[in-house]
Amino acid sequence: MASIPTVLTADELLDKAFSRAAKIDKEGASTLDHKKKTALAKVTASGDIVISTLNEYVNRFPRIEKDNDFFPELVDLTIGIDQYKQSLGAMNWGSKRVEKLKNESLRNLRRSKDVAYIESIRGSFYGRLSSILKQISKDLLFLQDAKNKFRKLPSIKSNIATVVIAGFPNVGKSKLVSVLSTAAPEIAPYPFTTKGIIIGHIQDGWRKYQVIDTPGLLDRDLDERNDIEKQAILALKYLTHVLVFILDPSEQCGYATDKQLSLLHSVQDGFPNVPMIVAESKSDIHKSGSGRFCFSAETGENLDVLRTEIIEKLRTIRFTEEAE
């Protein structure tokens, strides 16, 4: 994501524009000529600062549309796409209004032959410029807050195939992400979990896949979630191409097998169209004899088999920017 500029408040932007204008003093052949040249330069400078600043906000904030994808859903949930688009639209409106006001004021200044009228035009321009910025002051504050929230969004790529690990805490999810990953996984901030999400990568020749553990999201029955958490899971659903659900038959995780199976059914209901692999962890400690695939992240038992099955499912996902 391109660097988002610092968003000034309406008062800060006015101070910036008027401070620049206050330093301007043009020489003239007469008092009238001096006043006119100075007023023209002040109006131009202050107007251009506001116009360029508002245009920078429009151009450098990311363009986002609702399109049933992970990042737009996450932005809508944390920031609000409708208000976001409205506030960027207000920046565009403000820029055009100031441009029109500036050009009208410059035309009137060039025609004027009266010193008092010149000062009146300049003063009127300053007043109307302030009025325009006051009208979009709430939108500037909204974009200030949006910038801070954008910085906290996880750096997840939605253009590569992704496997998400689910299951109760302490069943071995983060350990599995670690052993599957070709490099040390990173912990990235996520708005709906205090622990952050764990992001690793699986290298498959020239292909690269994401493997993600989401502590705090897919470790409780979906019907126990509040509305915000349900929306967060909806956003995650758009990102998930393969889901690996981990059961701990040893129950050392602190959850009984029946409770774990209940969560499995809840996740299956919530992700009905996502390919799912169900695997039992900690096979070095206990094997249930259920016939399910089992592995041990500690000893490496069946990890290659699990990795191969995950990769085979991920290979069916195609993206134009897969190799990035």
Secondary structure, DSSP 8 states (H G I E B T S, - for coil): ---------HHHHHHHHHHHHHT-----SSHHHHHHHHHHHHHHHHHHHHHHHHHHHHHHS-----SS-HHHHHHHHHT-HHHHHHHHHHHHHHHHHHHHHHHHHHHHHHH---HHHHHHHHHHHHHHHHHHHHHTHHHHHHHHHHHHHHHHS----TTS-EEEEESSTTSSHHHHHHHH-SS--EEEEETTEEEEEEEEEEEETTEEEEEEE-TTTSSS-GGGS-HHHHHHHHHHHHH-SEEEEEE-TT-TTSS-HHHHHHHHHHHHHHSTTS-EEEEE--TTT----SSSEE--TTT-TTHHHHHHHHHHHHTT---TTTT-
